[in-house]
Amino acid sequence: MALVLADRVQEYSTTTGTGTLTLSGAYAGFQTFSAAIGNGNTCYYTITSDTNQWEVGVGTVGVGTLARTTLISSSTGSLVSFTGTLTVFVTYPAEKAVYGDGTTIVAPSGALLPVANGGTGLALVTANRIPYGNGTSALQTSANLTFDGTTLTNTGNAIISDNSANAALRITQVGAGNALLVEDSANPDASPFVVSSSGQVGIGAVNDIANYPLAVYSTIGYTGISLQVSSVDSGGPVNRYQKNRSGGIVQSGDELLRMSMRGFDGANYIEGASIISAVDGTPGVNDMPGRLTFLTTADGASASTERMRINSAGEIGIGVASTTAYSIRSAKNVTGAVTTYGIVQQGTVQSDNTTTHNAFLSNPATQATAFTLTNLRHYTASQGTIGATSAVTNQYGVFVDSTLTGATNNYGFYGNIASATGRYNFYAAGTAANVFVGITHLGGAVGSESLRVTPVASAVNYWNFQGSATAGSPSLSAQGSDTNISLYYLSKGIGSHVFTTTSGANIQLLVSNTTSAVNYLQISGGVTTAAPVIVATGSDTNIDIALTPKGTGVLKFGTYTAGILAQAGYITIKDAAGNTRNLLVG
C-alpha cells in the first residue's frame, strides 16, 4: 500500500455519517479514485457538503469506496457526520506539503523523506549525530557516535571492518601534528597513546617519541610488555631487532641492540645497567658473528661499565673483554670486605640427591682426530702479579678449611686412581718441602698402612730419610736442633729387630726380645789405632757377655799361628754351661 497523488480526481457521494464513503462516480472531466489512485492505496482527500461542512484527511481507496483512515483537519475538528450531497476530491494539504522558497526546501514537521527520493528517511537528526544507513531505504543515527565539527565522540564499541587489500583505516597527517592521539576523559591527557606523523609510537608518554620509535610510560609497578602465543606448534613469542647501514652490511662492533635500564635521580634518568648485542667479527653472507655485553653502574658513578661479555665463540669474560683461549675468564677487581671470594658454590643439596653431589666437576674431552695434547690440567694454580709495596703473607694452591669435619669420613684430598704405570694419586714434583703436620699414613688405609708417622708436640729432632745417586746408598739419620741425637728402633710387644740383605731374603742380624731385660750390649767404634768395642752395660754391677754358638758350632777368634809360647797369664771365661774357665795367654 502506497500514498499516491494524482491530478483531477473528483467524485460525488450521498453517504451520511462518519464512516466509509460510497463513491457515486466522477464529475465530468475528472477521474475516479479507483482509476487514478488504485484500489488499496492511500491518498489525501477533501470532502465538502452543500451545507458548508468540510474534512481533509488520508483515505484508503477501495472498489467504489474511500475509507476515511486518518483525519488531518475538518470544520468540526473531528470526523464530520455528513448529510446531503458530498463532493470528494484528491488534495495536497498544506501541512503535508514539501516546497522550496528559492534557497531552502521546507517539509512538514516530523515528515520523513525517503532516501530513494533524495531524503534521509529521518524525521529529525539530533544535534551532532552522524546519520548512517540501515541497510534498506532509510538513514538512522546513534547517540554513541557524534561529531560537533571538531571532536568525533564514540561512547559504544567502535569497530572498523574492511574486507579488501587496502588498509582498513588510513590517517594522513601533512602538518606538524601527530597522526593519531588516543586519550581518556582528561584533555589533554598526561598519558595518551600517540602515533606521530613519522610513525613513532608513544604509550603513556609523548616526551621520548622524537628519539625512539616506541616509548612506553606507566604509573603502575611491574608494568611491561606481555607477548602470548596460543598455537599447537613449538613456536613461542619472538622479539626481533634488526640493524643495517642504510641498506648496507653491518660491520664488526656495530650494535644490534642496546637495552638501557635507567632510574630517575631527581633531575635526569641515569643508566643503572644495560645489555648490548653487537657484531663480533667480520660478517658476510649467512655469517653474522655476535656478542652480548652486560654493563652495570658502580655506586657513585653515572655511567655504566662493562662487567661481563659472551663473545661469538661462546667464551665468557667477567671483568675482562679479551677471552681468546678462555672458556670462562674472570678479572674482576675484588673489594668490599676483608675476606673476599672469587667463585662460591653454596647451593643446598635436596633430599632426592642421595648418592653424590659434585659441587665442581672437571670433565673435558678431546676431539676425535689425530693429535697429541701434552698436558691436560684439570686445575692450575698460578702466581699472579703482586703489586709494588703490597705483600701476601700466606699463599695456598689448595686450602681445606678446618670446618670440613661434618661427614662420617672427611677427606681434605682424595685420590682414587688404581695402581699402574704412570699413575699417581699424589705427586709432588717440586723441590720445595712437603709438610704433613697430622699423623701420616703411607702405603695403606688407616690401620693397614705400611708406614705411620706420628707427630710429637714441639718436636725439634726428627728422622731424616735420604736417597742417593748412582753407586751411592740411601741413608737414615737423626736430625734436629740438638747437638747429640740418638735413634730409637722400637718393636711392638716381643717383636725382634731384623736386618736383612738381598731385598729381605737374607737375615744378617736379629735383635730378639728378652722380657724385663735390664742389661744390654753397647757397641761403639774406635778411633785411629783403637778397636771397635762391644760393652755389656745395664743396671747390674757385673754383667757377662754370652757368645753362644748354635749346636756344635764354636767361637772363632783371629788368625791361628802354630808355635809354643810360655804362659804369661790367663783370661777367665765361662763355657756354654756357665762354668768358669781360665784361658791361658802366652
C-alpha positions in Angstrom: 0.0 0.0 0.0 1.4 3.4 -1.1 0.5 7.0 -0.7 -0.4 8.2 -4.2 -1.0 11.7 -5.6 -2.9 12.3 -8.8 -4.4 15.2 -10.7 -8.1 15.8 -11.4 -9.6 13.1 -9.3 -13.1 14.1 -8.1 -16.3 12.1 -7.4 -19.6 12.8 -5.6 -21.3 10.8 -2.8 -24.6 10.8 -0.8 -23.2 8.8 2.1 -24.1 10.1 5.5 -22.4 9.8 8.9 -18.7 9.4 9.8 -18.0 6.1 8.1 -16.6 5.0 4.8 -17.9 6.8 1.8 -19.6 5.1 -1.2 -18.4 6.9 -4.3 -21.1 7.5 -6.9 -18.9 8.4 -9.9 -16.6 11.1 -11.3 -17.6 14.6 -12.3 -17.3 15.4 -16.0 -13.6 15.9 -16.9 -12.3 14.1 -13.7 -11.0 10.7 -12.8 -12.4 8.2 -10.3 -10.3 7.3 -7.2 -10.1 3.7 -8.2 -8.7 4.6 -11.7 -6.3 7.3 -10.6 -5.1 6.2 -7.1 -5.6 2.5 -7.3 -7.6 0.2 -5.0 -5.6 -0.5 -1.8 -3.6 2.7 -2.0 -4.0 5.8 0.1 -4.3 9.5 -0.9 -5.0 12.9 0.6 -8.7 13.7 0.3 -11.1 16.7 0.8 -14.8 16.3 1.4 -17.2 19.2 1.1 -21.0 19.3 1.5 -23.8 21.6 0.3 -24.2 22.5 3.9 -20.7 24.1 4.1 -19.1 21.3 6.1 -15.7 20.1 5.1 -13.0 17.5 6.1 -9.3 16.8 5.0 -7.6 13.5 5.7 -5.9 10.4 4.4 -8.2 7.9 2.9 -7.8 4.3 1.6 -9.3 3.6 -1.8 -11.4 0.6 -2.3 -13.7 -0.6 -5.2 -16.0 2.4 -5.4 -15.3 3.4 -1.8 -13.0 5.7 0.2 -12.2 4.8 3.8 -11.6 7.9 5.9 -8.4 6.5 7.5 -6.7 9.5 9.1 -8.1 12.9 9.9 -5.9 15.9 9.2 -8.4 18.7 9.7 -12.2 19.5 9.5 -14.8 22.1 10.1 -15.7 20.4 13.4 -12.2 19.4 14.5 -13.2 15.7 14.2 -14.7 13.3 11.7 -17.7 15.1 10.2 -21.1 13.4 10.2 -22.1 14.4 6.7 -25.6 14.8 5.2 -26.7 15.8 1.7 -24.7 15.7 -1.5 -20.9 15.5 -1.0 -18.0 16.4 -3.3 -14.9 14.2 -2.7 -11.6 15.0 -4.5 -7.8 14.4 -4.2 -6.0 17.3 -2.5 -2.5 18.2 -1.3 -2.8 19.5 2.3 -0.6 22.5 3.1 0.7 21.0 6.3 1.9 17.9 4.4 3.5 19.9 1.5 7.2 20.0 0.8 8.3 23.1 -1.1 11.2 25.4 -1.9 11.4 29.1 -1.1 14.3 29.6 -3.5 17.2 28.5 -1.2 15.6 26.2 1.3 13.4 23.1 1.0 10.7 23.1 3.6 9.0 19.9 4.8 6.2 19.3 7.3 7.3 18.9 10.9 8.1 15.2 11.5 8.0 14.5 7.8 10.2 11.6 6.5 11.7 12.0 3.1 12.9 8.5 1.9 16.5 8.1 0.8 15.2 6.9 -2.6 13.6 10.3 -3.1 16.7 12.2 -2.1 16.0 12.5 1.6 17.3 10.9 4.8 14.3 8.9 5.9 14.7 10.7 9.3 12.1 12.8 10.9 14.7 14.6 12.9 18.6 14.4 13.1 19.6 15.0 16.7 22.4 17.6 17.2 25.9 16.3 16.4 24.7 12.8 15.5 26.0 11.2 12.3 23.4 9.6 10.1 24.3 6.1 8.7 22.4 3.7 6.5 20.1 1.0 8.0 20.7 -1.4 5.1 17.3 -0.7 3.4 15.9 2.7 2.3 16.5 5.0 5.3 19.2 6.5 7.4 19.5 6.4 11.2 21.6 7.9 13.9 23.1 6.7 17.2 23.7 8.5 20.5 27.0 6.5 20.7 28.6 8.3 17.7 28.6 12.1 17.5 30.6 14.9 15.8 30.4 18.5 16.8 32.6 19.8 14.0 35.8 19.3 16.0 35.6 16.2 18.1 34.3 12.8 16.9 33.0 11.0 20.0 32.1 7.3 20.4 30.6 6.1 23.6 30.0 2.5 22.5 32.2 -0.1 20.8 33.7 1.3 17.6 34.5 -1.3 15.0 36.4 -0.7 11.8 35.8 -3.6 9.4 37.2 -4.0 6.0 37.5 -6.8 3.5 39.9 -5.7 0.9 43.6 -5.5 0.1 43.7 -1.9 1.2 44.3 -0.5 4.7 41.2 -0.8 6.9 42.0 2.7 8.4 44.3 5.3 6.9 45.2 8.5 8.6 47.2 11.1 6.6 48.9 13.9 8.5 50.5 16.5 6.3 51.0 19.1 9.0 53.3 19.2 12.0 51.0 17.5 14.5 50.7 13.8 15.4 48.9 11.4 13.2 46.9 9.8 16.0 46.2 10.7 19.7 44.1 8.4 21.9 43.4 9.6 25.5 40.8 9.2 28.2 38.4 11.8 29.7 41.3 14.1 30.6 42.0 16.6 27.9 44.9 17.0 27.4 45.7 13.6 28.9 49.1 13.1 30.7 49.4 9.5 29.4 47.9 9.1 26.0 48.6 6.8 23.1 50.3 8.7 20.3 51.4 8.0 16.8 53.5 10.7 15.3 53.4 11.8 11.7 56.7 9.9 11.3 55.3 6.6 12.7 56.8 6.9 16.2 54.6 5.4 18.9 54.2 6.7 22.5 52.2 4.8 25.1 51.6 6.7 28.3 54.0 9.5 27.3 55.0 11.7 24.4 58.3 13.1 25.6 60.6 10.5 24.1 58.9 9.6 20.8 61.0 12.0 18.9 64.1 9.9 19.9 62.7 6.4 19.9 60.3 4.5 17.6 58.4 3.2 20.6 58.2 4.9 24.1 56.2 3.4 26.9 55.4 5.1 30.2 53.3 3.7 33.1 52.4 4.7 36.7 51.8 1.1 37.7 54.6 -1.0 39.2 55.8 -4.2 37.3 54.3 -2.9 34.1 55.8 -4.4 31.0 55.0 -5.9 27.6 53.2 -9.2 27.5 53.5 -11.5 24.5 51.4 -14.6 24.3 51.3 -17.3 21.6 48.5 -19.8 21.6 49.3 -22.5 19.0 49.7 -26.2 18.7 53.3 -26.0 17.5 56.6 -25.5 19.4 57.0 -21.8 18.5 56.9 -19.1 21.1 56.8 -15.3 21.2 59.6 -13.6 19.2 61.1 -10.2 19.6 63.1 -9.4 16.5 65.6 -6.5 16.4 67.3 -5.8 13.0 70.1 -3.4 12.0 71.6 -2.4 8.7 73.8 0.5 7.5 71.1 2.3 5.3 70.6 -1.0 3.5 74.3 -1.9 3.6 76.1 -4.7 5.5 76.9 -4.1 9.2 80.4 -4.0 10.4 82.3 -5.5 13.4 81.4 -3.6 16.5 78.1 -2.3 15.2 75.4 -2.5 17.9 72.4 -4.7 17.0 70.5 -3.9 20.3 71.1 -1.8 23.4 68.8 -2.3 26.4 69.4 0.6 28.7 67.8 0.4 32.2 67.6 3.9 33.9 66.5 5.4 37.1 65.4 9.0 37.9 67.9 10.8 40.2 65.6 13.8 40.8 66.8 15.7 37.7 67.6 13.2 35.0 67.2 9.5 34.1 70.6 7.9 34.8 71.6 4.5 33.4 72.0 1.8 36.1 72.6 -1.2 33.8 72.5 -2.1 30.2 72.8 -5.1 27.8 74.4 -4.6 24.4 74.3 -7.0 21.5 76.9 -6.2 18.8 78.6 -7.7 15.8 81.7 -9.6 16.9 83.8 -10.1 13.8 83.6 -9.5 10.1 80.1 -10.5 8.8 79.3 -12.0 5.4 76.5 -13.8 3.6 74.9 -16.2 6.1 77.6 -15.2 8.6 76.8 -12.9 11.5 79.2 -13.3 14.5 77.7 -11.7 17.6 78.4 -11.0 21.2 76.5 -10.0 24.3 77.9 -7.4 26.8 76.5 -6.8 30.3 77.1 -3.4 32.0 76.3 -2.0 35.4 76.9 1.4 37.0 79.1 1.5 40.1 78.0 3.2 43.3 78.8 6.9 43.0 79.0 6.8 39.2 76.7 7.9 36.5 77.9 5.8 33.6 77.8 2.0 33.3 80.9 -0.2 33.0 81.3 -3.5 31.2 81.1 -6.4 33.7 80.6 -9.5 31.5 80.9 -10.4 27.9 80.0 -13.5 25.9 81.8 -13.4 22.5 80.9 -15.1 19.2 83.0 -18.2 20.2 80.9 -18.7 23.4 83.8 -17.6 25.6 82.8 -15.7 28.8 84.7 -12.8 30.2 83.9 -11.3 33.7 85.6 -8.0 34.2 87.8 -8.5 31.1 87.0 -8.2 27.4 89.7 -10.4 26.0 88.7 -14.1 26.3 90.7 -15.7 23.5 91.6 -19.3 24.5 89.4 -19.0 27.7 86.1 -20.7 28.1 85.4 -18.5 31.2 87.8 -15.8 32.3 87.3 -13.6 35.4 89.4 -10.5 36.0 87.1 -8.5 38.2 88.6 -6.3 40.9 88.0 -7.9 44.3 86.9 -5.5 47.0 84.2 -4.8 49.6 85.3 -6.9 52.6 88.4 -8.1 54.5 87.6 -11.6 53.3 86.5 -12.0 49.7 85.7 -14.8 47.3 86.1 -15.3 43.5 83.5 -18.0 42.8 81.2 -19.5 45.5 79.1 -22.6 45.1 76.7 -22.6 48.0 73.6 -24.5 46.9 71.5 -26.6 49.2 71.5 -30.3 48.4 67.9 -31.5 48.4 66.6 -34.8 49.8 66.3 -36.6 46.4 70.1 -36.3 45.9 71.1 -39.4 47.8 74.3 -40.7 46.0 76.8 -38.0 45.1 76.8 -34.2 44.8 79.7 -32.8 42.8 80.0 -29.1 43.7 82.6 -28.7 40.9 83.2 -31.1 38.1 86.1 -31.0 35.5 85.3 -33.5 32.7 86.9 -32.2 29.5 87.1 -34.4 26.3 89.3 -34.3 23.3 88.4 -34.0 19.6 88.1 -37.3 17.7 91.0 -36.6 15.4 94.8 -37.4 15.3 96.7 -35.1 17.6 98.6 -35.1 20.9 97.9 -32.8 23.9 101.0 -32.5 26.0 99.3 -31.6 29.3 95.6 -31.9 30.4 95.3 -30.0 33.6 92.0 -30.1 35.5 93.1 -27.4 37.9 96.0 -25.0 37.8 97.1 -22.5 40.5 99.4 -19.8 39.1 101.2 -16.9 40.6 99.7 -13.5 39.7 101.3 -10.1 39.9 101.9 -9.0 43.5 101.8 -5.2 43.1 104.6 -2.9 44.2 104.5 -2.2 48.0 101.9 -4.9 48.6 102.6 -8.2 50.3 101.0 -11.6 50.7 101.8 -13.5 53.9 100.4 -16.9 53.0 99.6 -18.3 49.6 97.8 -21.6 49.1 97.3 -23.6 45.9 94.5 -25.5 47.6 93.2 -24.8 51.1 90.8 -27.1 53.0 89.2 -25.3 55.9 89.2 -26.8 59.4 85.4 -26.9 59.4 85.4 -29.8 56.9 84.5 -32.3 59.6 80.8 -32.9 59.5 80.7 -36.1 57.4 81.3 -39.7 58.6 84.6 -39.6 56.6 86.2 -36.3 55.8 88.9 -36.1 53.1 90.9 -32.9 52.5 92.3 -34.6 49.4 91.2 -37.9 48.0 92.8 -39.8 45.0 91.2 -43.0 43.8 93.4 -44.0 40.8 94.2 -47.7 40.6 97.8 -48.7 40.5 99.5 -48.9 37.1 102.5 -47.5 35.3 102.2 -43.7 35.0 99.5 -43.4 37.6 99.9 -41.3 40.8 97.3 -40.5 43.4 99.6 -37.8 44.8 102.7 -36.4 43.0 104.7 -33.5 44.4 107.3 -32.8 41.7 108.7 -29.6 43.1 111.8 -29.4 45.2 110.1 -27.4 48.0 109.4 -29.2 51.3 106.3 -31.3 51.7 104.8 -30.9 55.2 102.3 -33.2 56.7 101.5 -32.0 60.2 99.0 -34.6 61.2 99.5 -38.3 61.6 100.7 -39.5 58.2 99.7 -43.0 56.9 101.7 -44.3 53.9 101.2 -47.5 51.9 97.6 -48.2 53.0 94.5 -47.0 54.7 94.4 -46.2 58.4 95.0 -49.4 60.3 96.6 -51.2 57.3 99.3 -48.7 56.3 102.9 -49.7 55.7 104.3 -46.6 57.5 102.8 -44.3 60.0 104.5 -41.0 61.0 103.2 -39.7 64.4 103.9 -36.1 65.2 105.3 -35.0 68.6 104.2 -31.7 70.1 107.1 -29.1 69.9 109.4 -31.7 68.3 112.8 -30.3 67.3 114.6 -33.6 66.3 113.4 -35.9 63.5 114.2 -38.9 61.3 115.8 -37.9 58.0 115.5 -40.4 55.1 117.7 -39.6 52.1 118.1 -41.2 48.8 121.3 -41.4 46.8 122.6 -41.0 43.3 124.1 -43.8 41.2 126.6 -46.0 43.2 125.5 -44.3 46.5 123.5 -45.6 49.3 120.3 -44.3 50.8 120.6 -43.2 54.4 118.6 -42.9 57.6 119.7 -40.4 60.1 118.7 -38.4 63.1 118.5 -34.6 62.5 117.3 -31.6 64.5 118.4 -28.7 66.6 120.0 -30.8 69.4 123.8 -31.4 69.2 123.6 -35.1 70.0 120.6 -37.1 69.0 120.1 -40.9 69.4 117.9 -43.1 67.1 115.4 -45.4 68.7 114.1 -48.5 66.9 111.1 -49.8 68.8 109.4 -53.1 68.1 105.9 -53.9 69.4 105.4 -56.5 72.2 108.2 -59.2 72.0 108.9 -58.5 68.4 112.5 -58.5 67.2 114.7 -56.2 65.1 115.7 -57.9 61.9 118.3 -56.6 59.5 118.4 -58.3 56.1 120.0 -58.0 52.7 119.1 -59.1 49.2 115.7 -57.4 49.5 114.8 -59.2 52.7 115.8 -62.6 51.6 118.9 -63.0 53.9 118.8 -62.1 57.6 122.1 -60.6 58.7 121.3 -59.5 62.2 118.4 -60.2 64.5 117.9 -58.5 67.8 115.4 -60.6 69.8 113.3 -59.7 72.8 114.2 -60.5 76.5 111.3 -59.9 78.8 112.1 -57.3 81.5 115.7 -57.0 80.2 117.9 -54.6 82.2 121.3 -55.4 80.7 122.3 -55.0 77.1 125.2 -54.7 74.6 126.6 -51.3 73.7 128.6 -51.3 70.5 130.9 -48.4 69.7 133.6 -47.7 67.1 137.3 -47.0 67.7 139.5 -44.1 66.8 142.7 -44.5 64.9 144.8 -47.5 66.2 141.9 -48.4 68.5 139.5 -51.3 68.1 135.7 -51.1 68.0 134.2 -52.0 71.3 131.4 -54.3 72.4 130.5 -53.5 76.0 128.0 -55.1 78.4 126.0 -52.4 80.2 122.9 -52.1 82.3 121.6 -51.8 85.8 123.6 -54.8 87.2 127.1 -54.3 88.6 128.7 -57.3 87.0 127.4 -58.3 83.6 128.7 -61.2 81.5 128.7 -61.2 77.7 127.4 -64.5 76.4 128.5 -65.6 72.9 126.7 -68.9 72.2 127.3 -70.8 69.0 124.5 -73.0 67.6 124.7 -76.7 68.0 128.4 -77.9 67.8 129.5 -74.6 66.5 132.4 -72.8 68.2 133.6 -69.3 68.6 136.1 -68.1 66.2 138.8 -65.6 67.2 141.5 -64.1 64.9 144.1 -66.0 62.8 145.8 -69.2 64.1 149.6 -69.3 64.1 151.5 -72.5 65.0 154.0 -72.4 67.9 154.7 -72.8 71.6 154.6 -69.8 73.9 155.4 -69.6 77.5 152.4 -69.0 79.8 152.2 -65.4 80.7 148.7 -65.5 82.3 145.1 -66.3 81.7 141.7 -64.8 80.9 138.7 -66.0 82.8 135.7 -67.0 80.7 132.7 -69.2 81.0 131.6 -72.1 78.9 128.1 -72.7 77.5 127.1 -74.3 80.7 128.1 -71.2 82.7 131.1 -72.9 84.3 134.1 -70.6 84.9 137.2 -71.4 82.8 140.6 -69.9 82.5 142.0 -69.2 79.1 145.9 -69.3 79.1 147.6 -66.4 77.4 151.3 -66.8 76.2 
